[in-house]
Amino acid sequence: MHIGNRIFPYPVLNRNEALSDYVEDSVFKLEFEVDENGAPIVQNGEVIFKNLHYTITDATLTSLLEQGKLKGAFIVECSASVYRNRFDIGATPYDLKVSAHEINGNVVASCYLYAAEDIADFKSTGFIPEYAGYSFDIDKFDILAVDDGFKFKIELDPTEDDKVASIFTVVKKEDDSDIMSYDYDDKKIIVRLPAAYYDCYDNIKTKKECNNIAFAMIAIPALAGCLEDVCSRYYTIEEILDDQSWFNAIFISYKRRTGNTLTFEDFEQMSKLELAQMVLNSASCNALKDFDNMLLGGMNHPEEEGEDE
């Protein structure tokens, strides 16, 4: 959640000194290890916020944290992928990993402290002179410290996922049914959609944020079915690779995701639905998360917590 220059009716410690109501030697800042471009480390398709923590020097706020009256929240937002999520954060460093496919593009990471309960007569020796001697009643979920923090860009090479996505061709079938069908040849998996529903697909396929949703509804069930059929027709991986060129993308993606070479024994035993999800970037689960991000912003705002108490 980007606080910006929002004005509060009580003093707030802000990393931006121009917006802070505390003296200069009072510090609150979000910290994690970054690369030479000022972005978090990206490894194996994951964005790693390594040694993620905050630093705070104000004695009063530190005491409230130790008493459990304040809590920390770390927010990661990516408008390009409609991603927004909140994670716990404290003064003790830990490593947080987020799939780079979920936050591929311009990302904003921020941090704040908020009241975990009502706090009466809140005051600090760190207040600027204008607030010296005053006390304030703080309501639960009020924000008391802010670091709007980091803006960076995650740029993944899309060709890896495109290798799998490119094995599909979606075509229109001229009938009035409401049933999707599929088959495959040696080069492609062909998904056939009734005309009215093909038009729906045609509308959403241009929106990057809907990729996982489209894959979950169309590509994953079709791929799982084709994998089941191929497994029943062949006796070795080599035979499949020779006859079905589209399977090469599956073979390569499996190796990239797991670090292991796909053997026929493993292929026979594993769930074809799970394999389809694996090579298509866990699209079924990510589609649910994308829906959540679109509908709910992907997080429970602090003021929404405890509403049922």
N, C-alpha and C positions, 0 to 999 in steps of 0.2 A: 504494500500500500504506500503510494508516494504521497507524503505529507505536504511537500512544497512549502509555500509561505502561509499556510493556514494559521490563523490567529487563535490562541487559546485563552480562556478567561483566568488562567493561572500560569505560573512560570513553568516553562518547559526547557529542558537541557537539550540543545540541538548541536549536532556536529558543525553545522553552518553557524559560525560565530555571529553573523549578521542577524540571524533569526533566534539566537539563544538568549534566554533570560537569566543565564548564570555567568559568573565571572570567568575570565579568560582561562584560568588554570583548571576549570572544571571540564572534564573530558568524558564524552560518550562516543564510541566509534565502533563500527562493524569492521571485523578483520577476518581475512582468510588469505591463503597463499595464491598469488597470481603469476601468470607467465609474463614474458617480455612485453606483451601487448596490453597488460593490465586486466586480462580476463582470467577466470578460473581455469584450472587444468582440465583438459579434455583427453580421456583415455578410453579406448575400447567402447566408443559410443556413449560414454557417460561424462557429464560435467561434474567435476569433483570440487566441491567447496572444502578444500583441505584445511584442517585446523580452524574450522569456523567457530568464532566466538565474538563476544564484545568486550571492550575495555571500558571501565567506568571508574572515575576517581572521586566523585562526590560522596562524602561519608554518609549523608542522610539517605540517599537513594540506595547505596550499598547495604545499609542496615535494613532497609525495607525489603530488599531482595533476599537477604539472609533470613528474614522473618517470614518469607513467603507471601508478603503483601504486594509484591510486584512480580511480574513475569515478563520474559522476553519473547519476542516473535520475530522471525526472519521470513521475509516475503520475497518470493521470486515471481516475476511477471514477464510474460512474452506475448505481446499483442499479435505477432505474426502467426503464432500457433494457438492463440486463444488460451494460453496457459496462465494460471494464477494459483499459487499454493502457499500455505503458511506452515512453517516448521518451528519447533521449539529451539531456543538458543540460550546459552548461558555464558558465564565467564570461563568455563572449562572447554578447551578446544575439542572438537570432534570432526570427523569427516562425513560430509553429507553428499550423497550421489543422486543425481537426477539424470534421466535419460536425455541425451543430447537431441534426440528426435522430438522431444516434447518442448524444448526451448531453443530451437534452431532459428536464429535471427537476432534482432535487437532485444536485449534482456535488461531489466532493471531489478537490482537486488537491494533491499532496504531492511532496516531493523528498527524496532522500537520497544520501549518498556511500557507496560500498561498495568493499571491497578487490578489486582486479583480480588480486591474487596474494597468497600468504602473505607476511606482514610480520613479521620478528623484532624483538624489543626495541623495540616501539613506545612512544614517550613524547613528552610535549609540555610545554613551559613553561606552557602554558595550562591544564593540569589544576588542578582545585581542590585546596586543601591536603591533603585526605585521600589524594590519589593522587600528591602531589609525591614525586619520587624513585623511583617505581615504573615498571617497564616491562612490556609485555604482548606476547605472541605472538598476532598477528592472523591468522586463517585467511582464505583466499580467500572472497569474498562476504560477509564480516562487514560490518555497517553501522557507520560511524564518525561520521556526521553526519546529522541529521534535521530537516526542517521539515514538520510535518503540515499546515501552510499554510492553504489556502483552502477554504472551503465557500461555494457560491453556487448560485443557481437559474437555469436557462435555461428560458425559457417562450416557445416558438414558437407562433404562431397556427396551429392545425392545419387551418384551413379551406382553405388552399391545396392541401395534399395530399389533403384530403377531396374536393375538387372532382373529382379524377381517380378516387379510390377509389369515389366515389358513382355512377360510370357502370356499375358492375358489379352484377349480381344473381346470387347463387348459389342454385340450386334443386336439389331432390332429384328424381331420376328413379327410378321404381320398376322396377328390373331387377337382375339378378344379375351384371352385367358388372363389369369393373374398368377401364373406359375413361371418362375425362372427355370431354365434348363441349361445344361452344359454338356460339352463333349471335348475331345482333344484330338489333335493329329500329331505328327512327329515334331512339329515346330511350336505350336501354340495350344493354349487352353481357350476354348471359345465359350463365352457366356452369352446366352440368348435371353433377351428381355422382351416381353410384350411391348407393343408400340407405346402405349400410354406411360408405361413405367420406364421405358428407355428414355423418354423425354425428361423424366425426373432425374435420372442418372446423368443425362447430358447437361442438365443445369448445375448439378452439384460438383461434377468432376473437375471443374475449373477452379474450385475453391480449395486451396491447400489444406485449410483447417478441417476439411471434411474427408480427407484421404482415409484416415483410419476407419471412419464410419462406413464409407463405401466399401473398403476392403472387408470389414467385418460382416457386412450384409451380403456381399456378392462374391468376392474373391476367395475368402477362406473356406466357405462350404464347398465351392466348386473345386478348389485345389485339394481339399481333403478327400473328396470323392474320386478325383483323378488319381491321387496317390494310392488309395485303396485298390483301384482297378489295376494300376500298373504293378503293384506288389503281388497281385494274384496271377499275373501273366508271365512274370519273369523269375529267373532263378539266381541272377547275379546283378550287382550294381553296374558292372561293365556292360552287360547287355542292355540295361535301361539307358545308360548314357549314350550308347551307340545308336539306339533306335529312336529315342525321345530326346531331341536336343533341348527342349524346354526344361528337362530334368537337370541339366547342367547348372542352371541358375539355383535350383534347390540344393544341389550338392555343394556348390560353392558357398552359398549363404549359410548352410548348416555348419560348415567348417569355420566360417568367420564368426558365427555366434557362439560355438561351443569349444573351438580349438581342436576338435576331433574330426577325423575322416569318417564319413558315413559308410558303414558296412551293411551288407544285405541282411545279416543277422539282426543288427540294431533296427534296420528299417522294417523288417517283418514284425518285430516285437513292439515297437513304439506305436503310440496312438497317432494316426494320420492327422486327426484334427489338431493335436498338440504340435505336430511338426509343421502343419500349415500356418499356425499362429506364430511359431518361432521364426520362420523364414520371412514372414510378413510383418515383422516388427511388433509382435504381440498386439496386433490390431484389434482383436476382440476386447481386451481389457483397456487398451488405450482409447478405443471408441467410447467406452463408458466414461472414461476420464474426460474426454473431449466434450461429451454431452454435458457433463457436470460443469466443466469450465464455461461452456456457452450459456447454460441456464442459471448457474449459481455463482459464477465467478471463481469456481474452483477452490473456495475456502469458506470456513466459518469465520465471519468477522468476530472480533472479541466481544462486541456488544451483543452478538447473537448467542454466545455461550451462556449456559445456565438459565435460559429462558424458561425451562421446565422445572426449575428448582422451586 
